[in-house]
Amino acid sequence: MSLAKFSVENGVLINMIMIIVFIFGIMTMINMPKEEAPAVDFGAFYIMVGYRGVSPAEIEKLIVKPIEDEISDLEDIDYISSTASEGRATIFISMDPKADIDEAWANLNTEMDKVNNLPDDADDPYLLQLKMREVNSMCTVALGGDLSDNALRELAEDFKDELLNVDYVSKVEIAGTRDRQIWVDANINKLSQYGLTLNDLSNAVNMRNKNAPGGSIKVGYADFLIRTMGEFDTIDEISDLVVSYKDKSGVVRIGDVATVRDTLEEAETISKLNTQKAVTVQVYKKADGNIINVMENIREEAAEFEKRVDGLKVEVRNDGSIRVRNSITTLGNNAMMGIVLVFIVLWIFIGWKNALFAAWGIPFSFLLAFILMNQLDVTLNNLSLFGLILVLGMIVDDAIIVLENIHRYREMGFSPKDAAIKGTREISWPVVAAVATTVAAFFPLLLMEGKMGKFFIVFPIVVSMALLASLFESLVILPSHVVELSGKGNFNKKDKEHKLHDWLVKKYRKNVKIALKHRGYAMLILIVALGLSGLVVKLGLVKSQFFSRGKPKTLVINLETPPGTSLEKTDEVVSVIENFILNIPEKEDIEAVVSTIGKYEENHNNEVDTKNAEVKIDLVELDDMKFTHAQIKNRIRKFIDTIPALYSYTFKDGERGGPPTGEDIEIRVKGDDLTRLEEIGEYIISELHKIPGTADLETSFAEGKKEIRIIPKHDKIAMYGLSVQSISRLVGFASFGGYISKFRGSGMDEYDIVLRVQEEQIDDLSDLENLPIRTGNGDLIALKEIADLEIGAGYAKIEHRDRKRLISITGSVTTFQENGVTKMQTADNVTSLMRGNKALNITGVLDGFETRFPGYQIEFGGQAEQQSKTSSSLKFAFFIAILLVFTILATQFKSAVQPLIVMFTIPFALIGVIFGLLVTGLPFSMMTMISVVALAGVVVNDALVLVDFVNRERASGVDRWNSLINAGAIRLRPIIMTTVTTIAGFMPIILSNSSTTSDYKPMAVSIAFGLAFATVLTLFVIPVLYSLVDSLFGKLGMTRFKTHASYEECVDCDE
């Protein structure tokens, strides 16, 4: 029994299937997670180790190198990148996209357990698996107002606790607060007076501040636990702690030589909102949370919390749900407009009732696709929605083909039931083959490698599921509905439909005859057109861009003041910039300015230093902006360039939905000597500055703070019974202070007790040299007796890649509006600078590089690296798509030649792609490359059905020429309808000016124009090519059908 007959005879079951799909599909669509873009886990891990007060050079030697040596043998590592900065080591491990991430995470933890040679006083390594859904925050909540720092800190902690109780909130991070600390500020002069050292104070506190269990004792019939209560209950107890007994001076207490204060830790960062100090709270959601629902709950919590405290202001910023909601709404509206346009087109060609039959497949296919997407953990996001819009017009193609054939059988006088069974059965295999070729074209996109491949994997999945759902609907659901809802009487076409169809057929017959009569000229014109389109690309009339990305909702400025600048001084510089930004003419496009002084984020890694700052400029909704991003950037850049207190700055775009494309410009130089690396980096930077359109150029090299280097006298250290660790600990207390114990008091919370030296008592090197230290036998000596101290220059950070030192040069390429030079021109000029141009006799930086700089290598990263990987993957995907399509066609036609005739549409569809990009001014981007792969399966569908009908005609005894003309006339209406409906589905995106759709417009234009041209090619050139090939094989005696020798033998051709 055929599917069509099963469908027609089991109407109740078919209706139940449809109802179930609609109920579960709608429920799934409402409840499935929603996000702006696919949150792909790229298989990356962080290892962070803190070692306070230690220079980058020591961090590199003591922490980075031992860890790199241990983990470098892990399997499936793509690369290891490490950064040694003051007091901190960060190691980033990027895994190969094909790696088993769970297994890699387990192996990394195992290897890290073997690392046992790190310094004892360094922090334990902190390992983090980078999961994109949990790394990118949902929002920033700013708490401010006329309140003290301590009050804001406590309120922020309370707010954090409440947010953690919100469903699907995974973590909450607070910035801009300072924890409570107990400071023991020692007076060096008084310590010397009493013959004490800083280490004596530390030892005294540690020995006293302990509660020790003493077992149990039985007294009479009762058992008692024994505990020695030594912990401090009050701050006064610390001051009263006896440090030593002196014969003449008596008891010496901590309060005699130090001031004990209950205070807040020194600020490492300052958070601000619109120039006012604030506490910022970053909120993250769980992977399976719906950001729209979660953010609604967070906003309610924020509003309620603000009402509880007078003077408190709570403001939610950078709300990710707004972007998601706007994106989904925009694309959803585009989809609805597309559905309406598709229905109107169908109504014009086949009447409103048949239009309803065909359009009914769209919601059914979408809802069934939602069910399947949810099972495969695919969220509702920009890319998955665009995938559905992409196939919106294609979904009705198979229904159109089936309906039109049923329609034709009704015209021949068959009953609705017989017409449905015969019409569907006759066309079922060509329809299956047509859908299979489309799926086959998208399927190889699953083979794309790298980060781009992981990001776009959702695209072929969604498209394939929607197309397969539409195939099920057209072959199983549709025949039953046609029978149930068709009238029982005789079938008559409406006059309007009849006249339009007959007019189109008449015009087609006339023109295809001309093409067949002048086959050689037709092919020549086509080849010339293909050559001209290639020339258009060669001459650069069509722009080229790796990934055409939309504008960001946030602009980010990363700032650096000179090395050693205090947090307060950096804040002063930031305040100047903030006030300028909030008063520029473009201020109506700015919602808020959120600043963090003391750190900025770089590749999910916080660069913490008092000289660093990050200024985020939150813009209004992109579609509401009156000024361009370029205008805002240019005005701010011109002002910042006039600030002498700045060391460097870079403009970055905030988070945008889309794949990770990397920096516009990224050049890595590897080598051993940091000084030499710095020289090479500065040379490349100076050359890049000469190229118009480059901006934000910087090297990763940065001059660090001046260092006081302690050079131990090991013989004397041994003689006095001391250790290098004791010297380091002493100097740590004297410089930035050091943790010595915990204070609990009467509560459950713990606070650090920090031993420091009173301010201004260590003014120069001699003060450190004269610090007293106690020897093994109890005598006091000056530090200079056992160590030499000298001042030297250091580095702010030292970077590695794959265990080799490197310096990276990064920069951005500005738009034409910003600099008067196109991005493509700038990119070409950068390539010529680095690689040279033999045609123009330009010598590049790479020419003879290894000769000039032996032992140093240059690598290209950022967009250049991503583009190389993606282009190679797409070429391979295109090859696989062609192979799969050929296999399907060969199976359908049982021929190796006729598939080539059908696939002839593929290269010539590129003429339409190039023309479309030229007319719209859009760039040839990665999305265009994907569309070319997709076109390989889409454009062959009409040609497939056309050639199949030619074969059927010829098998029934009709001659070649009349078979070609008749097949085109019979298939004219469905071919035009399938093309127009597919293009209609794209029109809302093509015509839209929304920022949401800008990323995908090149793909929509490419497929629409490519398909339009391929349709003309199918209707006129495929018959010409078929006749040429058939004539050739006829002469060789290899054709399977009887054929006429020439056009003149055709009986009806000129009628």
Order of alpha helices (4+ residues) and beta strands (2+ residues): alpha-alpha-beta-alpha-alpha-beta-beta-alpha-beta-alpha-beta-alpha-beta-beta-alpha-alpha-beta-beta-alpha-beta-beta-alpha-beta-beta-beta-beta-alpha-beta-alpha-alpha-alpha-alpha-alpha-alpha-alpha-alpha-alpha-alpha-beta-alpha-beta-beta-alpha-beta-beta-alpha-beta-beta-alpha-alpha-beta-beta-alpha-beta-beta-beta-beta-beta-alpha-alpha-alpha-beta-alpha-alpha-alpha-alpha-alpha-alpha-alpha-alpha
